[in-house]
Amino acid sequence: MYNGRRMVLFREEVKEDWFATDASGKQGMGAVLDEKYFLFSWDDVKRMVQRPWFPFQKGKKATHHINYLELFTVWWAVALWGAQLSGRTVVVCIDNQCALRQVDKLWVPVDYLPLLE
């Protein structure tokens, strides 16, 4: 945990129904569900067939923002593991408070809508 002045490191045992995502503005994204995970660099994502809601779209400044990247990572995880999440109650861990509120309230700026749809 980081409060702006100091960092506390701790290990938490990964248990069933553990769902966490994270994005870095420069490096890439990753997520874990139970014992499954993925890691992608943004360069890897840019080499994929691009969809209109993918990050780093030309002419769409919002798709470069860290809040967008965090939500895109959540979207990717749900798209990948949606069938396994269906009917389950899981704890979602996102370290970006703005992205967490957006997921919780289902409210986002217009450019972010495809990620919540």
N, CA, C and O atoms as a DFTB+ gen file, in Angstrom:
468 C
 N C O
     1  1       0.858      -1.174       0.000
     2  2       0.000       0.000       0.000
     3  2       0.894       1.223       0.000
     4  3       1.970       1.216       0.597
     5  1       0.450       2.266      -0.666
     6  2       1.232       3.490      -0.761
     7  2       0.336       4.668      -0.419
     8  3      -0.706       4.853      -1.047
     9  1       0.721       5.457       0.558
    10  2      -0.113       6.583       0.974
    11  2       0.479       7.930       0.556
    12  3       0.044       8.969       1.052
    13  1       1.456       7.931      -0.341
    14  2       2.071       9.171      -0.779
    15  2       3.377       9.476      -0.068
    16  3       4.184      10.261      -0.566
    17  1       3.597       8.865       1.093
    18  2       4.835       9.093       1.837
    19  2       5.600       7.814       2.136
    20  3       6.831       7.806       2.166
    21  1       4.872       6.749       2.355
    22  2       5.566       5.495       2.662
    23  2       4.812       4.331       2.050
    24  3       3.616       4.411       1.768
    25  1       5.536       3.262       1.857
    26  2       4.966       2.078       1.241
    27  2       5.016       0.940       2.241
    28  3       6.018       0.751       2.932
    29  1       3.938       0.188       2.316
    30  2       3.870      -0.992       3.160
    31  2       3.753      -2.199       2.241
    32  3       2.811      -2.303       1.455
    33  1       4.702      -3.098       2.342
    34  2       4.677      -4.312       1.539
    35  2       4.111      -5.450       2.372
    36  3       4.454      -5.608       3.544
    37  1       3.261      -6.224       1.769
    38  2       2.712      -7.380       2.464
    39  2       2.365      -8.438       1.442
    40  3       2.138      -8.140       0.270
    41  1       2.327      -9.659       1.892
    42  2       1.936     -10.771       1.038
    43  2       0.557     -11.227       1.464
    44  3       0.277     -11.394       2.651
    45  1      -0.287     -11.423       0.489
    46  2      -1.607     -11.951       0.778
    47  2      -1.748     -13.239      -0.003
    48  3      -1.498     -13.281      -1.207
    49  1      -2.143     -14.266       0.677
    50  2      -2.313     -15.554       0.026
    51  2      -3.432     -15.441      -1.014
    52  3      -4.513     -14.924      -0.732
    53  1      -3.148     -15.930      -2.204
    54  2      -4.155     -15.908      -3.261
    55  2      -5.119     -17.053      -3.011
    56  3      -4.728     -18.219      -2.954
    57  1      -6.386     -16.695      -2.864
    58  2      -7.418     -17.675      -2.561
    59  2      -8.393     -17.755      -3.724
    60  3      -8.350     -16.946      -4.651
    61  1      -9.261     -18.732      -3.657
    62  2     -10.313     -18.838      -4.654
    63  2     -11.145     -17.560      -4.623
    64  3     -11.353     -16.968      -3.563
    65  1     -11.612     -17.148      -5.777
    66  2     -12.407     -15.939      -5.947
    67  2     -11.589     -14.662      -5.783
    68  3     -12.165     -13.607      -5.518
    69  1     -10.296     -14.720      -5.929
    70  2      -9.441     -13.540      -5.885
    71  2      -9.311     -13.005      -7.299
    72  3      -8.856     -13.719      -8.192
    73  1      -9.702     -11.770      -7.511
    74  2      -9.696     -11.154      -8.831
    75  2      -9.042      -9.789      -8.709
    76  3      -9.604      -8.889      -8.085
    77  1      -7.877      -9.624      -9.288
    78  2      -7.157      -8.352      -9.202
    79  2      -6.621      -7.971     -10.572
    80  3      -6.198      -8.830     -11.346
    81  1      -6.644      -6.670     -10.865
    82  2      -6.103      -6.157     -12.120
    83  2      -5.196      -4.984     -11.815
    84  3      -5.318      -4.344     -10.770
    85  1      -4.287      -4.706     -12.734
    86  2      -3.436      -3.521     -12.593
    87  2      -2.919      -3.111     -13.955
    88  3      -2.718      -3.945     -14.838
    89  1      -2.707      -1.822     -14.114
    90  2      -2.156      -1.277     -15.346
    91  2      -1.079      -0.270     -14.997
    92  3      -1.171       0.435     -13.991
    93  1      -0.075      -0.210     -15.822
    94  2       0.982       0.792     -15.714
    95  2       0.869       1.685     -16.933
    96  3       0.666       1.199     -18.046
    97  1       0.998       2.975     -16.735
    98  2       0.893       3.901     -17.851
    99  2       1.939       3.688     -18.925
   100  3       1.704       4.017     -20.088
   101  1       3.090       3.144     -18.558
   102  2       4.169       2.978     -19.527
   103  2       4.458       1.524     -19.883
   104  3       4.904       1.239     -20.994
   105  1       4.212       0.603     -18.958
   106  2       4.643      -0.776     -19.170
   107  2       3.579      -1.668     -19.797
   108  3       3.781      -2.204     -20.887
   109  1       2.458      -1.830     -19.122
   110  2       1.447      -2.751     -19.627
   111  2       0.388      -3.044     -18.598
   112  3       0.119      -2.230     -17.715
   113  1      -0.220      -4.223     -18.714
   114  2      -1.338      -4.580     -17.849
   115  2      -1.235      -6.040     -17.434
   116  3      -0.538      -6.840     -18.058
   117  1      -1.953      -6.364     -16.357
   118  2      -1.991      -7.733     -15.901
   119  2      -3.171      -7.959     -14.979
   120  3      -3.772      -7.009     -14.478
   121  1      -3.498      -9.217     -14.757
   122  2      -4.594      -9.569     -13.857
   123  2      -4.414     -10.994     -13.375
   124  3      -3.687     -11.791     -13.968
   125  1      -5.100     -11.290     -12.276
   126  2      -5.091     -12.637     -11.724
   127  2      -6.511     -12.992     -11.308
   128  3      -7.231     -12.162     -10.753
   129  1      -6.907     -14.220     -11.576
   130  2      -8.178     -14.785     -11.103
   131  2      -7.870     -16.196     -10.633
   132  3      -7.409     -17.042     -11.399
   133  1      -8.136     -16.430      -9.350
   134  2      -7.780     -17.713      -8.744
   135  2      -6.296     -17.968      -9.016
   136  3      -5.451     -17.214      -8.534
   137  1      -5.965     -19.000      -9.769
   138  2      -4.548     -19.292     -10.053
   139  2      -4.176     -18.985     -11.493
   140  3      -3.098     -19.368     -11.947
   141  1      -5.060     -18.291     -12.226
   142  2      -4.792     -17.908     -13.615
   143  2      -4.350     -16.451     -13.642
   144  3      -4.721     -15.664     -12.771
   145  1      -3.558     -16.102     -14.642
   146  2      -3.136     -14.709     -14.759
   147  2      -2.793     -14.395     -16.212
   148  3      -2.636     -15.294     -17.037
   149  1      -2.680     -13.105     -16.506
   150  2      -2.138     -12.665     -17.787
   151  2      -1.282     -11.422     -17.559
   152  3      -1.502     -10.661     -16.616
   153  1      -0.316     -11.236     -18.426
   154  2       0.554     -10.059     -18.460
   155  2       0.761      -9.676     -19.912
   156  3       1.127     -10.520     -20.729
   157  1       0.533      -8.430     -20.240
   158  2       0.783      -7.928     -21.589
   159  2       1.470      -6.583     -21.495
   160  3       1.109      -5.754     -20.659
   161  1       2.448      -6.360     -22.339
   162  2       2.996      -5.011     -22.462
   163  2       2.067      -4.233     -23.386
   164  3       1.331      -4.831     -24.171
   165  1       2.094      -2.918     -23.300
   166  2       1.272      -2.115     -24.202
   167  2       1.717      -2.310     -25.644
   168  3       0.897      -2.222     -26.558
   169  1       3.000      -2.575     -25.862
   170  2       3.466      -2.865     -27.226
   171  2       2.799      -4.135     -27.762
   172  3       2.446      -4.201     -28.939
   173  1       2.626      -5.153     -26.893
   174  2       1.919      -6.369     -27.301
   175  2       0.490      -6.042     -27.720
   176  3       0.006      -6.532     -28.740
   177  1      -0.178      -5.211     -26.926
   178  2      -1.572      -4.844     -27.218
   179  2      -1.644      -4.063     -28.531
   180  3      -2.560      -4.272     -29.326
   181  1      -0.693      -3.174     -28.759
   182  2      -0.689      -2.369     -29.990
   183  2      -0.491      -3.233     -31.238
   184  3      -0.920      -2.849     -32.326
   185  1       0.152      -4.392     -31.093
   186  2       0.368      -5.297     -32.235
   187  2      -0.852      -6.155     -32.552
   188  3      -0.902      -6.792     -33.605
   189  1      -1.827      -6.179     -31.662
   190  2      -3.044      -6.959     -31.886
   191  2      -3.967      -6.215     -32.858
   192  3      -3.800      -5.022     -33.109
   193  1      -4.934      -6.947     -33.392
   194  2      -5.955      -6.307     -34.223
   195  2      -6.660      -5.273     -33.350
   196  3      -7.206      -5.612     -32.300
   197  1      -6.650      -4.030     -33.776
   198  2      -7.172      -2.945     -32.954
   199  2      -8.689      -2.830     -33.050
   200  3      -9.273      -2.920     -34.130
   201  1      -9.297      -2.633     -31.912
   202  2     -10.731      -2.387     -31.803
   203  2     -10.909      -0.926     -31.391
   204  3      -9.985      -0.330     -30.839
   205  1     -12.067      -0.346     -31.646
   206  2     -12.263       1.075     -31.328
   207  2     -12.083       1.420     -29.852
   208  3     -11.818       2.579     -29.534
   209  1     -12.217       0.463     -28.946
   210  2     -12.100       0.742     -27.519
   211  2     -10.710       0.403     -26.959
   212  3     -10.484       0.549     -25.758
   213  1      -9.784      -0.044     -27.803
   214  2      -8.428      -0.337     -27.339
   215  2      -7.714       0.958     -26.938
   216  3      -8.070       2.033     -27.423
   217  1      -6.718       0.866     -26.065
   218  2      -6.007       2.073     -25.638
   219  2      -5.092       2.628     -26.731
   220  3      -4.787       1.967     -27.723
   221  1      -4.677       3.852     -26.506
   222  2      -3.707       4.561     -27.350
   223  2      -4.230       4.805     -28.767
   224  3      -3.475       4.716     -29.734
   225  1      -5.532       5.114     -28.885
   226  2      -6.121       5.413     -30.183
   227  2      -5.706       6.817     -30.619
   228  3      -5.742       7.755     -29.823
   229  1      -5.317       6.955     -31.867
   230  2      -4.958       8.266     -32.405
   231  2      -6.180       9.170     -32.386
   232  3      -7.278       8.761     -32.761
   233  1      -5.973      10.402     -31.946
   234  2      -7.052      11.378     -31.907
   235  2      -7.982      11.246     -30.708
   236  3      -8.904      12.048     -30.563
   237  1      -7.767      10.256     -29.845
   238  2      -8.583      10.074     -28.643
   239  2      -7.672      10.122     -27.427
   240  3      -7.164       9.100     -26.965
   241  1      -7.479      11.334     -26.922
   242  2      -6.560      11.543     -25.803
   243  2      -6.950      10.734     -24.569
   244  3      -6.082      10.282     -23.823
   245  1      -8.256      10.550     -24.351
   246  2      -8.726       9.819     -23.169
   247  2      -8.194       8.391     -23.130
   248  3      -7.994       7.838     -22.049
   249  1      -7.962       7.784     -24.300
   250  2      -7.518       6.386     -24.331
   251  2      -6.052       6.235     -23.925
   252  3      -5.539       5.118     -23.857
   253  1      -5.380       7.353     -23.655
   254  2      -3.989       7.323     -23.189
   255  2      -3.903       7.519     -21.674
   256  3      -2.833       7.344     -21.092
   257  1      -5.005       7.877     -21.037
   258  2      -5.013       8.209     -19.613
   259  2      -4.962       6.933     -18.767
   260  3      -5.507       5.901     -19.158
   261  1      -4.307       7.009     -17.611
   262  2      -4.149       5.840     -16.745
   263  2      -5.500       5.296     -16.290
   264  3      -5.642       4.082     -16.143
   265  1      -6.497       6.151     -16.064
   266  2      -7.821       5.648     -15.667
   267  2      -8.415       4.778     -16.775
   268  3      -9.040       3.755     -16.497
   269  1      -8.220       5.181     -18.016
   270  2      -8.698       4.379     -19.146
   271  2      -7.948       3.052     -19.198
   272  3      -8.550       1.999     -19.409
   273  1      -6.633       3.108     -19.005
   274  2      -5.820       1.885     -19.055
   275  2      -6.227       0.912     -17.950
   276  3      -6.260      -0.299     -18.164
   277  1      -6.538       1.447     -16.767
   278  2      -6.991       0.591     -15.663
   279  2      -8.325      -0.077     -16.017
   280  3      -8.501      -1.274     -15.792
   281  1      -9.253       0.694     -16.567
   282  2     -10.545       0.112     -16.950
   283  2     -10.410      -0.862     -18.104
   284  3     -11.118      -1.868     -18.152
   285  1      -9.511      -0.576     -19.037
   286  2      -9.279      -1.504     -20.142
   287  2      -8.768      -2.841     -19.605
   288  3      -9.146      -3.895     -20.117
   289  1      -7.929      -2.809     -18.598
   290  2      -7.413      -4.036     -17.998
   291  2      -8.543      -4.837     -17.354
   292  3      -8.588      -6.060     -17.481
   293  1      -9.458      -4.150     -16.663
   294  2     -10.619      -4.829     -16.092
   295  2     -11.465      -5.428     -17.218
   296  3     -11.900      -6.577     -17.135
   297  1     -11.694      -4.633     -18.273
   298  2     -12.474      -5.123     -19.423
   299  2     -11.831      -6.375     -20.007
   300  3     -12.524      -7.353     -20.287
   301  1     -10.520      -6.354     -20.192
   302  2      -9.804      -7.495     -20.779
   303  2      -9.986      -8.740     -19.903
   304  3     -10.247      -9.831     -20.408
   305  1      -9.845      -8.563     -18.604
   306  2      -9.985      -9.698     -17.684
   307  2     -11.404     -10.267     -17.725
   308  3     -11.585     -11.485     -17.736
   309  1     -12.412      -9.388     -17.747
   310  2     -13.796      -9.860     -17.797
   311  2     -14.082     -10.531     -19.143
   312  3     -14.777     -11.545     -19.203
   313  1     -13.540      -9.955     -20.224
   314  2     -13.723     -10.580     -21.542
   315  2     -13.065     -11.960     -21.578
   316  3     -13.605     -12.889     -22.178
   317  1     -11.915     -12.094     -20.945
   318  2     -11.169     -13.349     -20.942
   319  2     -11.807     -14.390     -20.022
   320  3     -11.924     -15.559     -20.390
   321  1     -12.216     -13.967     -18.838
   322  2     -12.686     -14.895     -17.819
   323  2     -14.169     -14.760     -17.497
   324  3     -14.617     -15.282     -16.477
   325  1     -14.932     -14.087     -18.323
   326  2     -16.347     -13.841     -18.040
   327  2     -17.135     -15.098     -17.722
   328  3     -17.942     -15.101     -16.792
   329  1     -16.916     -16.162     -18.476
   330  2     -17.654     -17.408     -18.235
   331  2     -17.336     -17.975     -16.853
   332  3     -18.213     -18.527     -16.190
   333  1     -16.094     -17.841     -16.423
   334  2     -15.704     -18.360     -15.109
   335  2     -16.206     -17.461     -13.980
   336  3     -16.369     -17.920     -12.850
   337  1     -16.452     -16.183     -14.278
   338  2     -16.949     -15.251     -13.267
   339  2     -18.463     -15.320     -13.132
   340  3     -19.009     -14.924     -12.102
   341  1     -19.143     -15.812     -14.148
   342  2     -20.597     -15.839     -14.168
   343  2     -21.145     -16.641     -12.987
   344  3     -20.744     -17.779     -12.743
   345  1     -22.066     -16.018     -12.271
   346  2     -22.700     -16.693     -11.147
   347  2     -21.876     -16.730      -9.879
   348  3     -22.304     -17.317      -8.885
   349  1     -20.701     -16.116      -9.888
   350  2     -19.833     -16.104      -8.713
   351  2     -19.807     -14.719      -8.094
   352  3     -20.008     -13.715      -8.777
   353  1     -19.563     -14.675      -6.819
   354  2     -19.267     -13.421      -6.149
   355  2     -17.763     -13.384      -5.962
   356  3     -17.184     -14.273      -5.339
   357  1     -17.134     -12.351      -6.505
   358  2     -15.683     -12.235      -6.395
   359  2     -15.324     -10.879      -5.812
   360  3     -16.086      -9.919      -5.926
   361  1     -14.165     -10.812      -5.191
   362  2     -13.611      -9.559      -4.689
   363  2     -12.746      -8.988      -5.798
   364  3     -11.803      -9.640      -6.247
   365  1     -13.056      -7.771      -6.245
   366  2     -12.295      -7.117      -7.299
   367  2     -11.337      -6.130      -6.652
   368  3     -11.759      -5.265      -5.884
   369  1     -10.055      -6.254      -6.955
   370  2      -9.041      -5.360      -6.400
   371  2      -8.455      -4.501      -7.522
   372  3      -7.843      -5.017      -8.457
   373  1      -8.651      -3.192      -7.416
   374  2      -8.101      -2.226      -8.366
   375  2      -7.410      -1.157      -7.528
   376  3      -8.005      -0.638      -6.584
   377  1      -6.170      -0.822      -7.856
   378  2      -5.449       0.157      -7.048
   379  2      -5.696       1.604      -7.474
   380  3      -5.126       2.519      -6.879
   381  1      -6.515       1.826      -8.471
   382  2      -6.835       3.167      -8.947
   383  2      -8.242       3.512      -8.453
   384  3      -9.228       2.949      -8.927
   385  1      -8.323       4.434      -7.504
   386  2      -9.597       4.756      -6.879
   387  2     -10.624       5.298      -7.874
   388  3     -11.815       5.010      -7.756
   389  1     -10.172       6.070      -8.838
   390  2     -11.086       6.615      -9.842
   391  2     -11.686       5.473     -10.669
   392  3     -12.898       5.437     -10.881
   393  1     -10.861       4.555     -11.129
   394  2     -11.353       3.418     -11.916
   395  2     -12.273       2.545     -11.063
   396  3     -13.282       2.044     -11.561
   397  1     -11.942       2.360      -9.808
   398  2     -12.779       1.556      -8.910
   399  2     -14.160       2.189      -8.759
   400  3     -15.169       1.486      -8.815
   401  1     -14.218       3.516      -8.567
   402  2     -15.499       4.202      -8.462
   403  2     -16.293       4.115      -9.760
   404  3     -17.516       3.979      -9.740
   405  1     -15.595       4.192     -10.884
   406  2     -16.275       4.109     -12.173
   407  2     -16.914       2.737     -12.361
   408  3     -18.041       2.638     -12.846
   409  1     -16.207       1.689     -11.984
   410  2     -16.761       0.334     -12.078
   411  2     -17.916       0.186     -11.092
   412  3     -18.956      -0.379     -11.432
   413  1     -17.738       0.688      -9.880
   414  2     -18.757       0.563      -8.838
   415  2     -20.046       1.294      -9.210
   416  3     -21.137       0.756      -9.024
   417  1     -19.929       2.499      -9.729
   418  2     -21.107       3.324     -10.023
   419  2     -21.571       3.210     -11.467
   420  3     -22.618       3.748     -11.827
   421  1     -20.793       2.508     -12.304
   422  2     -21.092       2.397     -13.734
   423  2     -21.266       3.773     -14.375
   424  3     -22.162       3.980     -15.194
   425  1     -20.401       4.704     -13.994
   426  2     -20.379       6.046     -14.557
   427  2     -18.963       6.337     -15.050
   428  3     -17.993       6.180     -14.309
   429  1     -18.857       6.762     -16.307
   430  2     -17.549       7.066     -16.885
   431  2     -17.698       8.205     -17.888
   432  3     -18.806       8.506     -18.332
   433  1     -16.569       8.843     -18.247
   434  2     -16.619       9.800     -19.351
   435  2     -17.031       9.082     -20.642
   436  3     -16.860       7.868     -20.760
   437  1     -17.564       9.816     -21.588
   438  2     -18.118       9.255     -22.827
   439  2     -17.130       8.322     -23.533
   440  3     -17.528       7.247     -23.981
   441  1     -15.865       8.702     -23.642
   442  2     -14.889       7.863     -24.348
   443  2     -14.682       6.506     -23.681
   444  3     -14.188       5.576     -24.320
   445  1     -15.052       6.379     -22.410
   446  2     -14.855       5.137     -21.673
   447  2     -16.036       4.168     -21.818
   448  3     -15.918       2.998     -21.454
   449  1     -17.163       4.639     -22.341
   450  2     -18.388       3.828     -22.377
   451  2     -18.224       2.445     -22.988
   452  3     -18.776       1.488     -22.443
   453  1     -17.487       2.283     -24.099
   454  2     -17.360       0.928     -24.652
   455  2     -16.761      -0.075     -23.664
   456  3     -17.024      -1.273     -23.767
   457  1     -15.970       0.394     -22.721
   458  2     -15.370      -0.529     -21.747
   459  2     -16.402      -1.023     -20.740
   460  3     -16.309      -2.158     -20.273
   461  1     -17.375      -0.198     -20.401
   462  2     -18.415      -0.621     -19.461
   463  2     -19.546      -1.377     -20.130
   464  3     -20.226      -2.179     -19.489
   465  1     -19.756      -1.123     -21.427
   466  2     -20.819      -1.833     -22.124
   467  2     -20.508      -3.306     -22.178
   468  3     -21.289      -4.083     -22.728
